[in-house]
Amino acid sequence: MAQLLAVVGGGDLSTHAVLAAEALRKAAGRRNTPIALEVRGKGASGAPISDAAIAEARAVLLVGEGDLGEGRFGALHRARAAIDDVLTDVNAVFDRLTAGTDAPSAATDAAGPRKIVAITSCPTGIAHTFMAAEGIQAAAQALGHAVRVETQGSVGARDALTEAEIAAADIVLIAADTGVDRVRFAGKRVYATNTKAAIRDGKGLIATALSEARLQAAGPAETAADGPARPAAAERQAGAYKHLMTGVSFMLPFVVAGGLLIALAFAFGGIDAMKPENAGTLGYALGEIGAKAAFALIVPALAGYIAYSIADRPGIAPGMIGGMLAANLQAGFLGGIAAGFIAGYTTAFLNKHIRLHKNLEGLKPVLILPLLATTITGLLMVYVVGVPVAAILAALTDWLKGMQGASALVLGLVLGGMMAVDMGGPINKAAYASAAALLSSGVDAPMAAVMLGGMTPPLGIALATRLFPNRFTGPEREAGGAAAVLGAAFITEGAIPFAAADPLRVIPSMVAGSAVAGAIALTSGVTLKVPHGGLFVLPIPNAVTNVPGALIALAAGTVVTGVLVGLLKKRAA
């Protein structure tokens, strides 16, 4: 007879529920632990857990959202998890179930409605930030909890939480793909995860957060040393990728402002606008602001906020100084990334191991850590890292600028396709971050392939809803118009609802279209000096070179995606 039970509820995400159930089955098999599984949700099949199995079981795991039939388990020990947690690290979830450390859910139910404050954030602060916020708000409303959500991104914080709201909250829920300052949450129970968990399974996330949130330490130094309050699976995920994305998030405004100002300088002063003989003209002034001020801060900002993500505020100064050294040594964005990680981990290490009398503890974040970490980072950049990284960057820059024929075709296919694989996920962000960082080195062709490839999925979906209306439900056809607007603004995430509904047919279609758009862009010499904006940057003089080529690439990719989606999808029920 089964010793453990698991009920997985996927709502409309039945595929994810089945995958989670299979992951639990395999984990139980590896541990030689009998388990009875039940999958609930749209399209789910299989028998429910029997009364006999419930009577013999010692614990039950409740995964996901919806009606899980919890009442039948009586006083049986319970553990909760989100579907995303199971798919990310099933062993950690299984450990929670078998350890017997989770309080019964009845305790949570007895407490009644909870007050939750939440923060959502992604590198650009455009799509995933607000999708995660909506997921948390809808789930909290369905569960009867009160919630306030603050959204953070490159545009800053919106609907900022007040001190009174934080003080009154039972838990703080952070769903972020970038670093979030937690000093104001000292003494509160905090649970942190990524935006994907909030988008996929808001109810499961809230249930997990209520049972697993941990007290946040006080002060910036302690925050960096103690690490984030998050489950074990998410703790391992919060590594290099998340720190890099935090740096990219803070870097983007410098790239956007600098790129547009340089484009405007050429528009007002011609191709020679920034030559010394044109000093005093408007074009020259705009060029000075864009190239010598905004662009000069790109690498220091990238490095400084990578270090900030790792070590909190004490890491900013060592990171930015290391980034400035990287720029001066011609090591560019690669050197900036190296400087950020060196400064961040050096600061975190020093913070953890330097112990002072409590009367001197205040000197650590403002004097001791910045001084020692800056010295170590600076010496490593000057004597060890800077020169070889500069050589690598120079070789990479020369290769990218000299791309022709087959090499440009292959790179365009890869960059464009990456933008559509996970639509705002790690693969998409890796391509975007690389192209945006290359702008600081004067390499602007990859950015064109990335943006056009990222615009194609929602535009292709919108086209498919018009060409093949019988392949979509009524609500999907209506959503096609919104997808077109999002695609025009370079918000790839507008295609996510369609991909989630039919991933095996829709995602390959989008990857094919985006790859075509990227390949045409690079082989036809399209370049882009700004990292965002979609169709709205095309009218800006000199922001895009070969505008006709860009439009042809976008149109071709959109048609490929739209036609493939229409041919591969089945008729809507």
N, C-alpha and C positions, 0 to 999 in steps of 0.2 A: 504494500500500500504506500502511496506517496507520502513523504514526510513534509514536503513543501508544496504550496499552491501558488499559482501566478495567474492573474487576470489582466489581460492587455486590452485596453480600449483605444481604438484609433480614430473614432469619429469618421470623418470623410477620408482620413489618411489610412485606409485599410492596408495598403501595401507596407507602410512603415510598421503597423501593428504586427503583421505576419512576420516581418523580418526581426522585430524585437522578440517575438515569441520563439522563433527559431534560435536566436542567439542565447536566450535563457535555457532552452532545451540542451544546446550543445555545452553550455557552461555547467549545467547540472550533470551531464554525462561525464565530463572530464573529472568531476568531483565524486562520481559514483553516488550521487544523491538523487533519490527518486523525486520527481516533480510532476504535478498535474497542471496542465496549461489550458486556458480558455481564452479565446480571442473574440472580442466584441467589436462591433462597428459595421459600417456599410459594406456589404458584400462578404462579411465574415462567415465562415463555415466551421463545422466541428461541433462535438457534443459539449454541453456545459459540464462543469465540475460536479461530480456526483455527491450526494449527501454522505455516502460512506467515506469518500476521500476527505471531505471536510472534517468528519468525525475523527479520522486518524491523523490529520495533519497537525503540525506544531507551529506553522507560520504561514502567512499569505502575503504575497507581493502584489500591490495594486499599481498598475502602470498605465499612464495615459489619462484620457479624459472620457467623459460620458458616464452613463449608468453602468457601474461595474458590479452591481448586485452585492454591495458591501454588507447589507444587513444580514445575509445568510451566514456570515462568518462569526457571529456572536462575539465572544470574548477572545477569539483567536488573535495571537500576536500579529500585528500588521507592520509592513514597511511600504513606503511609497517611492515612486520614481517617475520621472518623465521619460517618454519614449526616446528622446534624444540622448538621455543619460545611458539608457540600455545599449543603444546603437554605438555610443562613443566608448564606453568602458563597462561591459557587462560584468566583468569580474568585481569591480568596485560595488556595483549594485547588488550582486550576489552576496558579497561580504556583509553588506548592511543587513540583508535579509537573514543570514545565518548567524550573525553576531548577537542578535536579540537585544540591540541597544535602542531601537526606535520605540518611542512611546506609542501605545495603542491610539488608533485614530479617534476613538471615542473621546479621548482627552481633548483632542482638537475640536471635535464637534461640540463638546460641552462648553468650550470657551466662547462659542457663538461667533458672530461676524468679527473680523479683524480689520484693523486699520493698517494699510500697506502704503508705503511710499516707494516709488521706483524710479530708476534712471535707465534710459536706453541710449545707446551711442554706437555709431559705426564710423569708419574713417571719413566718409564724405558727409555724413549727417543728412542724407537725402531720403533714401528708400528704406533700408533695413531699420534705421532708427525709428521711423514712424510706424512701420509694419509691426515691429516688436511692441511698441507702445500700444497699438490697437489690440494686439493679441493679449497683452496683460489686462487692459481695461475691460475687454469683452469677457475674459475668463473670470476676473474678479466680480464683475456684475452678475454673471451666471451663478457664481458660488456664494453670493450674498456678502462679499467683503467690500469695504470702502477703499478706494485707491486713488492716489495722485501720482501722475507720471511726469517727470522732467526729461525732456529730450535734449541731447547734446550732440554737437557735430561741428563741422568747420564754420558754421554760421553762429556758433555760440549756443548757450543754453536757452531753451524756451520753456515757459511755464515753470520757472525755477521754484524749487521747494523752499518754503519758509522755515525758519527755526522752530516755529510753533508746530508746524505740520510734522517735522522730523521728530520733535520731542513727543508728540502724541502717538506716533506710529508704533505698532507692535513689531514690525520687521521692515528692513530696507532691502529691496530687491533690485539688483543691478544686472541688467541684460546688455552687455557691451562687448564690442570687438576692439575697443581701445581702452587705454588706461583711464580710470576715473578717480579723481581726488576724493578720498574718504575721510579726511580729517573731521569734517562736520558730523560724521556719523559715529564718533567715538562714544562708546558705551551702549550703542544700539546693536540689536541682532541683525547681522548682514548676511545675505546670500547672494553670490555672484555667479553668473553663467554667461553664455554668449547670446546674441540676438536670435540665432536660429532656434534655440529652445523656446523662446517666447513666441516666435512666429508659428512653429509647428504644433506646440502643445502647451498653451497657456495655463489650462487648468492643472495639468500634471506638474508644471513648473511651480505654480503657487503652492500646491500641496507639498511638494518637496521642500520648497523654501520655508514653509511654516514649521516643518519638522526638523530641518537641518541647519537653519541659520545660526551663525556663531557670533559671539560678542566681538565688536571691533575695538582694537586697542586705541589708546589715546595718543595724539601727537604724530607729526609727519615722520619722525625718525622711527618710532615704534611701528608705524604702519608699514614702512618699507621693510623692517626687519621681520615682522611677524608674518608678512605675506597676506594675500587676499583671503577673505572668508569665502570659500568656495568648496565644492565637493572635490574628492580626489581626482576624478576624471578631468574636471575642468582645470584643476591645478596644473596638471601636466600639459594641458593644451595652452595655458597662458605662458608660452615661451617666446621664442624668437619672432614668430609670426605676429603675435599680438603687439609686442613691443615695436616691431617695425611699422605696423599699421598705425600705431599712435604717432610715431614720428611723421609718417606720411600725412596723417590728418592735419597736423599743425603746419606742415610744410606747404600744403596745397594753396592756401591764400597768397603766399609769396610768389608761387609759380603763376597763379592766375593773374594777379595784379601786375607782376613784372612782364609777363608775356603780352598782355593786352597793351600796356604802356609802350613797349617796344614796337608793337604793330602800329599804334597810333603815331609814334614818332616817325616811322617811315611814311605813314599816310600824310602827315603835315609837312615833312621835310624832305621826302624822297629817299632814295636808297643811300644817299650820303648824309643823312640827317645827323648822325652822331660823330661826324668828323670834326676835328678841332676848329677848322675854319668856319663852321656853322655855329660856334658858341654864341649864346645869347638868343638864338631863335627858339620858338616853341618846340619844334621837332627835337632840337638838341636837348632841351630841358627835360622833355618827356623821356628821351633815351637815357639820360643820366639817372632819372628816378627809377626807370624800369631795370636797366642793365646793371648800373653800378650801386644801386641801393637795394631794390627788391631782390634781384637775382643773387646779389652778394650774400644775402641772408638765407638762401635756400638750404645750403648744406649745413650751416650752423643750427638752423631751426630743426632740420631732420635729426641731427646728432643729439641736440639738446633734449628733444622730447622723446627720443628712444631711451636716453638715460633717465629721463623723468618717469617713464613707464616702468622702468626696472627699479629705481631707487627713490622715487618720489622727488620732492623739491630739492633736496641736497644734490641730486644728480644733474640738475639743469646747467649750472655754471660749468662743471667739468665737461659736460657733453657739448655745450655750445662752443667752448674754447677749443676743444678737440676738433669740432667741426670746422671752425675758422682756420685751424692749422691745416686740416685736410684741404680746404679750398686754396690756401696759400701755397701748399706743396703740390698743387695741380692733381690731387688725388680724387677730386670731385665727389660725386655722391657715394661711390664705393668706399672712399676714405671716410666720408661722413658716417656711413653705416657702421664701419669698423670703430670709429671714434665713439659713437653713441653706445655701442655694446661694451666697449672697454671701460668707458666712464661709468656707465650704469652698474655693471657688475663689480667694478672696483669700489664704488661708493657703497654699494650694498654690503660688500665684504667688510669694509672698514667699519661701517655702522654696526655690524653684528659683533665684531670682535673688539672694538675699542670700548672700554668701560671706564667711566669717570665718576668722581664723586658727584652726588646729586646737585651740589651747588655749582658744579662746572658743566653739567649735562647740557645746559642751554648753549654752550659754545660749539657743540658738535655740528648742528646743522648749518650754522652761519659762519664758522671759522675753520674748524678742524677738518671736517669732511670735504668742503670745497677746496681747501688748500692742498691737502694730501692727494685727493683724487685728481685734481687738475694737474698737479706735478707729475704724478705717475702716468696719466693719460697723455699729457704733452710730450714727455720724454719718449714714450713708446711710439707716438705718432712721428716724432722727428727722427728717431734713430732706428726704428724697427719697421713700422707699418707704412709710413708715408711714401717712400720712394718706390718700393715694389708695387704698391697699389696704384700709384700714379702711372707706372709703366703699363700695368694691365688696362687701366682706363684709357690710356692713349691708344693702345692697340685695338681695344673694343670700339672706340670712337672712330678711328680710321676705317675699320672694317664696316661699320654701320653706314658711314658717310659714302663709302665706295661701293655699296651694294648695287649690283645690277643683275638682270636676268634671273637665273635659277635661284640664287641666294636670296634675292628680294622676294621672289615668289614664295619660297619655303617659309621665310620669316613672317611674311604677311599671312600665310595660311595658319601658322602656329599661333601668332598673336590674336588674330581675329577669332579663331576657334576657341582659344582659351577664354575669351570674354563671354562665350555662350554656354560653356560647360556647366557652370554652377551659378551664373547670374548674380554676382555680388558676393560669392563665396571666396574661399582661399585662392582657387585657381584664377578666377576673374581678377581678384585684387592683386595677385602676384604680377599678372601682365600689366595691369594699370599702374601699379607702383613703379615698376621698372621703366615704363615709358615716361611717366611723369618725372622721375628722377633724371632720366637722360636729357630732358629739356634744359636742365641746368648746365649741361656740357655742350649745348648747341646742337644736339641730335634730335630733330623734331619729326622725322618720318615715322618712327614707331608709334608716336602718339596719334597720328592720323589713322593708322591701321587699328589701333585699340579703340578709338572713339567710334569710328564707322562700324567696326565689328560689334561694339556694345550697343549701338543704336538699332542694329538689324533685327534682333530677336523680337522685341515688341512691335516693331513696324511690320515684320513678316507675319506675325500672328494677326495683327489688325487687317492686313491684306487677305489672309486666309479666311477670316470671318466674313469678308465681303464676297470673295470668289467661291467659297464652299460653305454657304450658310448651313447646309444640312449636316455638316460635321460638328456643329456646335449647338449647345442648348441656348435657349432664349437669353438667360443672364450672361452667358459667355459672349454671345453676339453683341450685347449691349456693352460689355466690358471691352470689346475690341476697340471702340472709339477712345476710351481712356488709355489703352495700351499704345495707340498711335501717338497721343500727346506725350506720353512718357518716353516713348522711343525718340521722338523729335528732340526731346530735352536731354538725351543720353542718360536715361534712367533704365538700365537693362532689367531691373527687377520688375518692371511692368509685365514681363512675360512669365513670372513665377507661377501665378495661379493656373495658367494653362499647362505649364510643364508639370506641375504637381498632379494635375488631373489625369495626365496621360504621358508619363515621362519617357517610356520606351519609344514612342513615336515622335513626340514633340522635340525632345532635347537633341537627338541626332539631326533633325531637320534644321534646328536653329544653329547648331555647330557648323553644318555645311554652309548655310547662308552667310554666317559671320566670317568663316574662313575665306569664302569667295570675296566678300567685301574687303577684308584685310589684304588679300593677295593683289587685287586690282589696285588698291590704294598705293601699295608700295611699288608695284611695277610701273605705275603711271606717274610716279614722282610727286604724289600728294604729300604735303607736310603740314603740320599744325603746331602753332606756337603756344597754345593754351591747352590746359588739361581737361576742360569741361565746357559745357554750353550747348552741344549738339548743333542743330541747324541754326541756332540763334547767333553763332559766332561767324557764320559764313559771310554776312554782309560787312563785317568789320574789315577794313582794308588791311591786307598783308597778314591777317591772322591765319589764313589758309592759302597755301599756294596750289595752283591748278584746281580751282573750284569746280570746273566741269568734270574733271577726273574724280573728284570726291563725290559729286552727285551721281555719276555713273556707277561708281563702286557701291554706293549706298543703295541705289535702285536695283542693281544686279543681286546683291545679297538679300534684299527684301523679297524680290521675286522668287529666288531660290528657296528661301525659307517658307514663304507663303504657299508655293506650289507643292513642295514636299509635304508640308503639314496636311494640305488638302488631300493629297494622294494616299498618305499613310494612315490618317485617322479614319476610324470607322464612323458610320452614321450615328448621330446622336439619338439616344433613346427617346 
